[in-house]
Amino acid sequence: MIIILVIIAVLVLMFIGMYNSLVRLRNQVKNAWSQIDVQLKRRHDLIPNLVETAKGYMKHESETLKSITEARSKAMGADTVVDKAKAESTLSGAMSKFFLVVENYPDLKANQNFLAVQEELSSTENKIAFSRQSYNDQVLFFNNKIQVFPSNVIAGMYNFKEEDFFELEDKAERAVPKVDFSS
């Protein structure tokens, strides 16, 4: 009888431990996502300053500035991780095009306000990349825990669902830059 009670107690403790582990991992995923969200909001807040600074110099580039504004609005309105990833990829593409066009305006490139906002944006992009890596690591741990036995039984009982990775959609961001020193 005592052996059966000990076995039941061990099983109950294992069950509680696995459930608590799943909850901790789910909360770590949420925390990692909130870190990305903070950096994305910062990025979204910096973009209007960059566009405003550039407007005075880039009067003939209204389409480029408009595409950034539209992409920013879509990114801010995205709800799910997958939708956010797609919208942020579109915004990154618009920003890349913008910085290519900026190369044609030496006065703008020398403007102190523009340089300051550009530096802040660059720093934020680095933080987003770091946060995205951290988030994806947490999602990997969580999804693995949900899928392996015996915690998958508990995950199924309590409706723990797999989380989506924050992945790049833009093929240009995945492309390896080509370096050519032959000139």
C-alpha positions in Angstrom: 0.0 0.0 0.0 2.8 2.4 0.9 4.6 1.6 -2.4 1.4 2.4 -4.4 1.0 5.7 -2.5 4.7 6.6 -3.1 4.3 5.8 -6.8 1.1 8.0 -7.0 2.9 10.8 -5.1 5.8 10.6 -7.5 3.5 10.7 -10.6 1.5 13.6 -9.2 4.8 15.5 -8.5 6.0 14.7 -12.0 2.7 15.9 -13.5 2.8 19.2 -11.5 6.5 19.7 -12.5 5.8 19.2 -16.2 2.7 21.5 -16.1 4.7 24.2 -14.3 7.5 23.8 -16.8 5.1 24.3 -19.7 3.6 27.4 -18.1 7.1 28.9 -17.4 8.1 28.3 -21.0 4.9 29.8 -22.4 5.5 32.9 -20.2 9.1 33.1 -21.4 7.8 33.1 -25.0 5.4 35.9 -24.2 8.1 37.9 -22.5 10.5 37.4 -25.5 7.7 38.6 -27.8 7.1 41.7 -25.7 10.8 42.5 -26.1 10.4 42.4 -29.9 7.2 44.4 -29.6 9.0 47.1 -27.6 11.7 47.4 -30.3 9.2 47.4 -33.1 7.3 50.2 -31.5 10.5 52.1 -31.1 11.3 51.5 -34.8 7.7 52.7 -35.7 8.2 55.8 -33.7 11.5 56.7 -35.3 10.4 56.3 -38.9 8.1 59.4 -39.0 11.0 61.5 -37.8 13.3 60.1 -40.5 10.6 60.7 -43.2 9.9 64.3 -42.0 13.6 65.1 -42.0 13.9 63.7 -45.5 10.8 65.4 -47.0 12.5 68.8 -47.3 15.3 67.3 -49.4 13.5 64.6 -51.3 10.6 66.5 -53.0 10.7 64.2 -56.0 10.6 61.0 -54.0 7.1 61.2 -52.6 6.3 57.6 -53.7 9.2 56.3 -51.7 8.1 58.2 -48.6 4.5 57.1 -49.1 5.5 53.4 -49.3 7.3 53.7 -46.0 4.3 55.4 -44.4 2.0 52.7 -45.7 4.3 49.8 -44.7 4.6 51.3 -41.2 0.9 51.5 -40.8 0.4 47.9 -41.9 3.2 46.8 -39.5 1.6 48.7 -36.6 -1.8 47.1 -37.4 -0.6 43.5 -37.6 -1.9 41.2 -34.9 -0.3 37.7 -35.1 3.4 36.9 -35.1 3.2 35.7 -38.7 1.4 38.8 -39.8 3.9 41.0 -37.9 6.8 39.2 -39.6 5.3 39.7 -43.1 4.5 43.4 -42.4 7.9 44.1 -40.9 9.6 42.4 -43.9 7.7 44.8 -46.2 8.7 47.7 -44.0 12.3 46.7 -44.1 12.1 46.5 -47.9 10.7 50.0 -48.0 13.3 51.3 -45.7 16.1 49.7 -47.8 14.7 51.4 -50.9 14.6 54.6 -49.0 18.2 54.4 -47.9 19.2 53.7 -51.5 17.4 56.8 -52.7 19.1 58.8 -49.9 22.4 58.2 -51.5 21.3 60.6 -54.3 21.0 63.5 -51.7 24.4 64.4 -50.2 22.9 67.4 -48.3 20.4 65.1 -46.6 23.1 62.6 -45.8 25.0 65.4 -44.1 22.0 66.7 -42.1 22.7 66.2 -38.4 19.0 65.5 -37.5 18.9 62.8 -40.3 22.1 61.3 -39.1 21.0 61.1 -35.5 17.7 59.5 -36.4 19.4 57.1 -38.8 21.8 56.1 -36.1 18.9 55.5 -33.6 17.1 53.4 -36.3 20.2 51.4 -37.0 20.7 50.7 -33.3 17.0 49.7 -33.0 17.3 47.3 -36.0 20.2 45.6 -34.2 18.0 45.3 -31.0 15.2 43.8 -33.1 17.5 41.2 -34.6 18.7 40.2 -31.1 15.2 40.1 -29.7 14.0 38.1 -32.7 16.7 35.5 -32.1 15.9 35.3 -28.4 12.2 35.0 -29.1 12.8 32.2 -31.6 15.0 30.4 -29.1 12.2 30.5 -26.5 9.6 29.3 -29.1 11.9 26.4 -30.0 12.2 25.4 -26.3 8.5 25.7 -25.8 7.5 23.9 -29.0 10.0 21.1 -28.2 8.5 20.7 -24.7 5.0 20.5 -26.1 6.0 17.8 -28.6 8.1 15.4 -26.5 6.7 12.6 -24.3 5.5 12.7 -21.6 4.9 16.5 -21.5 3.0 16.3 -24.8 0.3 14.5 -22.9 -0.1 17.3 -20.4 0.2 19.9 -23.1 -2.7 18.3 -25.0 -4.8 18.0 -21.8 -4.4 21.7 -21.0 -4.5 23.0 -24.6 -1.0 24.3 -24.9 -0.5 25.3 -28.6 2.7 25.6 -30.6 3.9 29.2 -31.1 5.0 30.6 -34.4 8.5 31.7 -35.1 9.3 35.3 -36.1 10.8 34.5 -39.5 12.0 36.7 -42.3 9.7 36.8 -45.3 11.7 39.0 -47.6 14.1 37.0 -49.8 16.3 40.1 -50.1 17.0 39.9 -46.3 17.9 36.2 -46.7 20.2 36.8 -49.6 24.0 36.6 -48.9 25.6 39.9 -50.0 27.9 39.5 -53.0 31.4 40.8 -52.5 33.5 41.6 -55.6 37.0 43.1 -55.4 37.8 42.6 -59.0 37.4 46.3 -60.0 
